């Protein structure tokens, strides 16, 4: 009787051990076949990530880097904010694997990369943003048409305006705004914001020669906030109480303000995506540190960091449609 009980106990222990072994094996297999997400990654990751590109995205990239370092203390992000135009050059030169840009690569930039490496760069949308036109906080102007924006900032009138607009009294809302000429502020040539504003707000026309150019959107907004006769264009995330952003009329004649909902949906006429370009050969995997950064960016936490930085999170449909890496 005692022998039978002993045998039964042993069999039960063996069955439990086998069960644990089988379950462990299943869990291991699931780890191999299930894509890792942010928070489920290997515990030991190290390395220094280098990124070169958009000044608009500098604060956002650094916040993502700080969050990554909090989780993985041996991972550091070094970011050189030289403007979006510097990203394709650095990617082609091989001095960086990551190129943040506040505009999409041009066909020429993409073709040059393909000629150098034989494959295109991986393009990832990482957040939504918008170009905004700002005036001094006390300015009574509230909205502009595309033709008016072009007539103010351009010499070409490529959007269909009839005459250049150089003085405040030429606009009905500021006819009594006694500050004379409109002093303009904008970004420099290296900026993706400069190129995109020229393409979309000026219909590809030429900027006026007397626009004061600044290396960053924050400097543009600060300059406009200090001068009652000033107007400028900048990134949405640099808006401050010293200025207010103008609504823009769409093709249906409706004034659309640059708020989060209109930017996320694309209803605001100068909405845009922010991009991260990655040098990733086909069929290869990114190193663990780069993988961890991308998984963070595409996670709920990463998108909330984008919102806290003044940008607009991606929709779930855009996130799910992103390319695998």
QUIQUIHU-V659602 format. One record per pair of residues at least 4 apart in sequence whose C-alpha atoms are under 8 Angstrom apart, sorted by sequence separation. I is the first residue (numbers start at 1). J is the second residue. If there is no record, write none. Layout:
BEGIN
i->I j->J
i->I j->J
END
This chain:
BEGIN
i->1 j->5
i->2 j->6
i->3 j->7
i->4 j->8
i->5 j->9
i->6 j->10
i->7 j->11
i->8 j->12
i->9 j->13
i->10 j->14
i->11 j->15
i->12 j->16
i->13 j->17
i->14 j->18
i->15 j->19
i->16 j->20
i->17 j->21
i->18 j->22
i->19 j->23
i->20 j->24
i->21 j->25
i->22 j->26
i->23 j->27
i->24 j->28
i->25 j->29
i->26 j->30
i->27 j->31
i->28 j->32
i->29 j->33
i->30 j->34
i->31 j->35
i->36 j->40
i->37 j->41
i->54 j->58
i->57 j->61
i->58 j->62
i->59 j->63
i->60 j->64
i->61 j->65
i->62 j->66
i->63 j->67
i->64 j->68
i->65 j->69
i->66 j->70
i->67 j->71
i->68 j->72
i->69 j->73
i->82 j->86
i->83 j->87
i->84 j->88
i->85 j->89
i->86 j->90
i->87 j->91
i->88 j->92
i->89 j->93
i->90 j->94
i->91 j->95
i->101 j->105
i->105 j->109
i->106 j->110
i->107 j->111
i->108 j->112
i->109 j->113
i->110 j->114
i->111 j->115
i->112 j->116
i->113 j->117
i->114 j->118
i->115 j->119
i->135 j->139
i->144 j->148
i->145 j->149
i->146 j->150
i->147 j->151
i->148 j->152
i->149 j->153
i->150 j->154
i->151 j->155
i->157 j->161
i->166 j->170
i->167 j->171
i->170 j->174
i->171 j->175
i->187 j->191
i->190 j->194
i->191 j->195
i->192 j->196
i->193 j->197
i->194 j->198
i->195 j->199
i->196 j->200
i->197 j->201
i->198 j->202
i->199 j->203
i->200 j->204
i->202 j->206
i->207 j->211
i->215 j->219
i->216 j->220
i->217 j->221
i->218 j->222
i->219 j->223
i->220 j->224
i->221 j->225
i->222 j->226
i->223 j->227
i->224 j->228
i->234 j->238
i->235 j->239
i->239 j->243
i->240 j->244
i->249 j->253
i->250 j->254
i->258 j->262
i->259 j->263
i->260 j->264
i->261 j->265
i->262 j->266
i->263 j->267
i->267 j->271
i->280 j->284
i->286 j->290
i->287 j->291
i->288 j->292
i->289 j->293
i->290 j->294
i->291 j->295
i->292 j->296
i->293 j->297
i->294 j->298
i->295 j->299
i->297 j->301
i->298 j->302
i->299 j->303
i->300 j->304
i->301 j->305
i->302 j->306
i->303 j->307
i->304 j->308
i->305 j->309
i->306 j->310
i->307 j->311
i->314 j->318
i->315 j->319
i->316 j->320
i->317 j->321
i->318 j->322
i->31 j->36
i->36 j->41
i->68 j->73
i->69 j->74
i->90 j->95
i->91 j->96
i->105 j->110
i->113 j->118
i->114 j->119
i->144 j->149
i->151 j->156
i->157 j->162
i->165 j->170
i->169 j->174
i->170 j->175
i->189 j->194
i->196 j->201
i->197 j->202
i->198 j->203
i->199 j->204
i->202 j->207
i->214 j->219
i->225 j->230
i->239 j->244
i->249 j->254
i->250 j->255
i->257 j->262
i->258 j->263
i->262 j->267
i->263 j->268
i->266 j->271
i->280 j->285
i->286 j->291
i->296 j->301
i->297 j->302
i->298 j->303
i->306 j->311
i->307 j->312
i->314 j->319
i->69 j->75
i->90 j->96
i->91 j->97
i->113 j->119
i->114 j->120
i->135 j->141
i->151 j->157
i->157 j->163
i->168 j->174
i->169 j->175
i->187 j->193
i->188 j->194
i->189 j->195
i->198 j->204
i->199 j->205
i->214 j->220
i->224 j->230
i->239 j->245
i->248 j->254
i->249 j->255
i->250 j->256
i->256 j->262
i->262 j->268
i->266 j->272
i->280 j->286
i->296 j->302
i->297 j->303
i->306 j->312
i->307 j->313
i->68 j->75
i->69 j->76
i->91 j->98
i->113 j->120
i->114 j->121
i->150 j->157
i->157 j->164
i->168 j->175
i->169 j->176
i->187 j->194
i->198 j->205
i->213 j->220
i->223 j->230
i->224 j->231
i->248 j->255
i->249 j->256
i->264 j->271
i->306 j->313
i->68 j->76
i->91 j->99
i->113 j->121
i->150 j->158
i->169 j->177
i->186 j->194
i->198 j->206
i->224 j->232
i->247 j->255
i->248 j->256
i->263 j->271
i->90 j->99
i->111 j->120
i->150 j->159
i->155 j->164
i->168 j->177
i->169 j->178
i->198 j->207
i->247 j->256
i->248 j->257
i->263 j->272
i->304 j->313
i->66 j->76
i->110 j->120
i->147 j->157
i->151 j->161
i->154 j->164
i->168 j->178
i->247 j->257
i->258 j->268
i->303 j->313
i->65 j->76
i->66 j->77
i->87 j->98
i->88 j->99
i->110 j->121
i->150 j->161
i->151 j->162
i->168 j->179
i->169 j->180
i->221 j->232
i->246 j->257
i->247 j->258
i->256 j->267
i->257 j->268
i->303 j->314
i->65 j->77
i->87 j->99
i->147 j->159
i->151 j->163
i->152 j->164
i->168 j->180
i->220 j->232
i->221 j->233
i->245 j->257
i->246 j->258
i->256 j->268
i->87 j->100
i->146 j->159
i->147 j->160
i->148 j->161
i->151 j->164
i->152 j->165
i->167 j->180
i->168 j->181
i->220 j->233
i->221 j->234
i->245 j->258
i->256 j->269
i->87 j->101
i->147 j->161
i->151 j->165
i->152 j->166
i->167 j->181
i->168 j->182
i->220 j->234
i->62 j->77
i->166 j->181
i->167 j->182
i->84 j->100
i->85 j->101
i->166 j->182
i->217 j->233
i->218 j->234
i->226 j->242
i->62 j->79
i->84 j->101
i->88 j->105
i->148 j->165
i->217 j->234
i->221 j->238
i->225 j->242
i->61 j->79
i->83 j->101
i->84 j->102
i->217 j->235
i->221 j->239
i->225 j->243
i->250 j->268
i->84 j->103
i->221 j->240
i->224 j->243
i->250 j->269
i->92 j->112
i->218 j->238
i->222 j->242
i->248 j->268
i->249 j->269
i->58 j->79
i->88 j->109
i->92 j->113
i->217 j->238
i->221 j->242
i->248 j->269
i->298 j->319
i->88 j->110
i->91 j->113
i->221 j->243
i->236 j->258
i->58 j->81
i->92 j->116
i->191 j->215
i->88 j->113
i->92 j->117
i->186 j->211
i->188 j->213
i->46 j->72
i->49 j->75
i->51 j->77
i->53 j->79
i->55 j->81
i->184 j->210
i->185 j->211
i->186 j->212
i->187 j->213
i->188 j->214
i->45 j->72
i->46 j->73
i->47 j->74
i->48 j->75
i->49 j->76
i->50 j->77
i->51 j->78
i->52 j->79
i->53 j->80
i->54 j->81
i->55 j->82
i->56 j->83
i->184 j->211
i->185 j->212
i->186 j->213
i->187 j->214
i->188 j->215
i->44 j->72
i->46 j->74
i->47 j->75
i->48 j->76
i->49 j->77
i->50 j->78
i->51 j->79
i->52 j->80
i->53 j->81
i->54 j->82
i->55 j->83
i->183 j->211
i->184 j->212
i->185 j->213
i->186 j->214
i->187 j->215
i->43 j->72
i->45 j->74
i->46 j->75
i->47 j->76
i->48 j->77
i->49 j->78
i->50 j->79
i->51 j->80
i->52 j->81
i->53 j->82
i->54 j->83
i->55 j->84
i->185 j->214
i->187 j->216
i->45 j->75
i->48 j->78
i->52 j->82
i->53 j->83
i->54 j->84
i->187 j->217
i->53 j->84
i->54 j->85
i->142 j->173
i->153 j->184
i->186 j->217
i->53 j->85
i->54 j->86
i->141 j->173
i->53 j->86
i->54 j->87
i->140 j->173
i->141 j->174
i->187 j->220
i->52 j->86
i->53 j->87
i->140 j->174
i->186 j->220
i->291 j->325
i->52 j->87
i->139 j->174
i->185 j->220
i->140 j->177
i->52 j->90
i->139 j->177
i->185 j->223
i->185 j->224
i->286 j->325
i->285 j->325
i->193 j->234
i->193 j->235
i->57 j->100
i->159 j->202
i->52 j->96
i->57 j->101
i->158 j->202
i->159 j->203
i->51 j->96
i->57 j->102
i->157 j->202
i->158 j->203
i->185 j->230
i->280 j->325
i->50 j->96
i->51 j->97
i->52 j->98
i->53 j->99
i->54 j->100
i->56 j->102
i->158 j->204
i->183 j->229
i->184 j->230
i->185 j->231
i->186 j->232
i->187 j->233
i->50 j->97
i->51 j->98
i->52 j->99
i->53 j->100
i->54 j->101
i->158 j->205
i->182 j->229
i->183 j->230
i->184 j->231
i->185 j->232
i->186 j->233
i->187 j->234
i->50 j->98
i->51 j->99
i->52 j->100
i->53 j->101
i->54 j->102
i->154 j->202
i->157 j->205
i->181 j->229
i->182 j->230
i->183 j->231
i->184 j->232
i->185 j->233
i->186 j->234
i->264 j->312
i->51 j->100
i->153 j->202
i->156 j->205
i->179 j->228
i->180 j->229
i->182 j->231
i->263 j->312
i->264 j->313
i->155 j->205
i->156 j->206
i->179 j->229
i->264 j->314
i->150 j->201
i->154 j->205
i->155 j->206
i->156 j->207
i->264 j->315
i->149 j->201
i->150 j->202
i->154 j->206
i->155 j->207
i->260 j->312
i->149 j->202
i->150 j->203
i->154 j->207
i->155 j->208
i->153 j->207
i->154 j->208
i->146 j->201
i->153 j->208
i->146 j->202
i->153 j->211
i->168 j->229
i->131 j->193
i->131 j->197
i->201 j->270
i->200 j->270
i->237 j->309
i->238 j->310
i->237 j->310
i->236 j->310
i->237 j->311
i->236 j->311
i->134 j->221
i->136 j->224
i->137 j->225
i->103 j->192
i->135 j->224
i->136 j->225
i->139 j->228
i->102 j->192
i->103 j->193
i->134 j->224
i->135 j->225
i->136 j->226
i->138 j->228
i->101 j->192
i->102 j->193
i->136 j->227
i->136 j->228
i->103 j->196
i->135 j->228
i->136 j->229
i->136 j->230
i->135 j->230
i->136 j->231
i->135 j->231
i->134 j->231
i->135 j->232
i->133 j->231
i->134 j->232
i->133 j->232
i->134 j->233
i->133 j->233
i->134 j->234
i->132 j->233
i->133 j->234
i->131 j->233
i->132 j->234
i->144 j->246
i->146 j->248
i->131 j->234
i->132 j->235
i->142 j->245
i->143 j->246
i->144 j->247
i->145 j->248
i->146 j->249
i->86 j->190
i->131 j->235
i->132 j->236
i->137 j->241
i->142 j->246
i->143 j->247
i->144 j->248
i->145 j->249
i->146 j->250
i->85 j->190
i->130 j->235
i->131 j->236
i->137 j->242
i->138 j->243
i->141 j->246
i->142 j->247
i->143 j->248
i->144 j->249
i->145 j->250
i->84 j->190
i->85 j->191
i->129 j->235
i->130 j->236
i->136 j->242
i->137 j->243
i->143 j->249
i->83 j->190
i->84 j->191
i->85 j->192
i->129 j->236
i->136 j->243
i->137 j->244
i->82 j->190
i->83 j->191
i->84 j->192
i->129 j->237
i->135 j->243
i->136 j->244
i->83 j->192
i->134 j->243
i->135 j->244
i->134 j->244
i->135 j->245
i->134 j->245
i->135 j->246
i->133 j->245
i->134 j->246
i->143 j->255
i->132 j->245
i->133 j->246
i->132 j->246
i->132 j->258
i->130 j->258
i->130 j->263
i->129 j->263
i->128 j->263
i->55 j->191
i->128 j->264
i->54 j->191
i->54 j->192
i->130 j->268
i->132 j->270
i->131 j->270
i->130 j->270
i->131 j->271
i->130 j->271
i->131 j->272
i->129 j->271
i->130 j->272
i->128 j->271
i->129 j->272
i->130 j->273
i->128 j->272
i->129 j->273
i->128 j->273
i->129 j->274
i->127 j->273
i->128 j->274
i->126 j->273
i->127 j->274
i->125 j->273
i->126 j->274
i->127 j->275
i->125 j->274
i->126 j->275
i->125 j->275
i->126 j->276
i->124 j->275
i->125 j->276
i->123 j->275
i->124 j->276
i->123 j->276
i->124 j->277
i->123 j->277
i->122 j->277
i->123 j->278
i->121 j->277
i->122 j->278
i->121 j->278
i->122 j->279
i->121 j->279
i->122 j->280
i->121 j->280
i->56 j->216
i->55 j->216
i->56 j->217
i->119 j->281
i->119 j->282
i->103 j->272
i->104 j->273
i->102 j->272
i->103 j->273
i->104 j->274
i->102 j->273
i->103 j->274
i->104 j->275
i->126 j->297
i->102 j->274
i->103 j->275
i->126 j->298
i->101 j->274
i->102 j->275
i->100 j->274
i->101 j->275
i->100 j->275
i->101 j->276
i->100 j->276
i->101 j->277
i->127 j->303
i->99 j->276
i->100 j->277
i->98 j->276
i->99 j->277
i->56 j->235
i->98 j->277
i->99 j->278
i->127 j->306
i->98 j->278
i->97 j->278
i->98 j->279
i->97 j->279
i->129 j->311
i->97 j->280
i->128 j->311
i->129 j->312
i->127 j->311
i->128 j->312
i->127 j->312
i->128 j->313
i->127 j->313
i->128 j->314
i->91 j->278
i->127 j->314
i->91 j->279
i->126 j->314
i->125 j->322
i->124 j->322
i->124 j->323
i->123 j->323
i->122 j->323
i->75 j->289
i->57 j->274
i->68 j->292
i->68 j->293
i->65 j->293
i->68 j->296
i->64 j->293
i->64 j->296
i->64 j->297
i->64 j->302
i->49 j->289
i->48 j->289
i->49 j->290
i->64 j->305
i->47 j->289
i->63 j->305
i->45 j->288
i->46 j->289
i->45 j->289
i->60 j->305
i->60 j->306
i->60 j->309
i->59 j->309
i->41 j->292
i->38 j->292
i->38 j->295
i->37 j->295
i->38 j->296
i->38 j->299
i->37 j->299
END
